[in-house]
Amino acid sequence: MTKQIETDTLRQWLDARQPVTVLDVRTDDDRTQWAIPGSLHVNAYEALRNGQPGALADLVIPADRPVVTVCNAGKVSQIAADVLANRGFDARSLAGGMKGWSLAWNAADVPLADSALTVIQVRRTGKGCLSYIVASDGEAAVIDPSVTPDVYLDIAQRHRWSIRYVLDTHVHADHLSRASALARQAGAVLLMPPQDRARFAFTPTADGVRIRVGNATLRALHTPGHTPESTSYALNEAAVFTGDTLFTNGVGRPDLHADPDAARARARSLFGSLERLRQLRPEIVVLPAHTSEPIAFDGQPVAARLGDVDAWLGGWLSSESAFVDRVTSQLPPTPPNFVRIVDLNEAGDLPTGDPTDLEAGANRCAVR
Ligand SMILES: [Fe+2]
C-alpha cells in the first residue's frame, strides 16, 4: 500500500519547518504554472506512467527525512512514492496532488507602526489569494476570505477575538468568496461594496463609510477600475486593503466582463482610483488581495509601503493615455471558469462538494 499524506498535514509540516523533501514529478510545463515553494523537481512523469522508474531510480535525496511526492491529481505520485519506498525512503504521495494543494494556506503577521492593531495575512499559497484578519480590542473583521471559514474562526478563537464583520473588496472572479459562509458561521455582519449584482443580503460600504472594529476604524474608499464596485479599506492611517485594485508589483486587470471599449473606460477609472490611493501617506502599508507567485511558508507578509509602491506606480501614472494603453494591451489570459465563479459569488452560495476543480489554476487578476 502506498502511503499518502493529506494536504493539511503537509501544510502543517511546512508551517512547522519540519524536515521534509517535497518532490514534484510533473512535466516541465506543469511545473512552470505553479509549484509548492521549496519543492524539488524531477520530470519523471512520462517514465512513471510508462511503468519505468526513470530519474527516480538513482535520484539523490536526503535519507533522514520523509519524502512527499507530488503530481497533478495524486495518481502518478503514488507510483513515484512506491519507487522511492522500494529504495528504502520514507515516501508518501500527496493525496489529491496539486489540485488538492490549491486549498493549502499559511499565515503571516503584518507588522504595523500602530501596535494596538493586529493584522494577520491568511494566504492561499498555491493560488496566491490573500485575506486578512484585522483585530483591535477583542473585536475582529475578516477581509476577502478565500479559505474555509474554519481557518478564520479558529484563529479568532485562539486570540479570543469576536468576528464582528466580514468584508469583500469586490465580487471576485478567481476564487469562490467565503464571505457569506463565514459571516453566517461567525454571526457577523456581511459588508460588500454597493452594486446590484449580489443576489443576497449585505450591508453596503459606500465611499466614506466607517466601520468600527474595537478601537480601530476601517474607512471605505471607492476605487473602481478592476471592477466598477471595487472598494479599498483604509485601517486607521496604518494599512490599506486594496483588493485587486493595487498589488505590490502591479495593478488589477480592467477587462473581465468588459468589451474592449468598456475595458478602456474601466482603465480610466482605475487611473483615477490609483491617483486617489497615492494621496494616502507614504508609510501606509498596502495589503492586496492577490499575489502572482506561490507563497512560501516563511511568515513574511506580502505587503509594501505605499512609498515603495509609488517608485514604479508613479511612472505608470505619468499619463492617463499611456496607462490605459499599458493595462489594456498586456492582459494575461482570463482566469479559467471565471464566469461560473462570478455567478456563484453573485449568488453567495458555496457549491457543495469539492471546489478545487472550479478554482484550479493560478491567479490571473493582475497586470504587471
Ligand atoms: Fe479580482
Residues whose N, C-alpha, C, O or C-beta is under 5 A from the ligand:
A	BS01	LIG	H172 A173 D244 C365
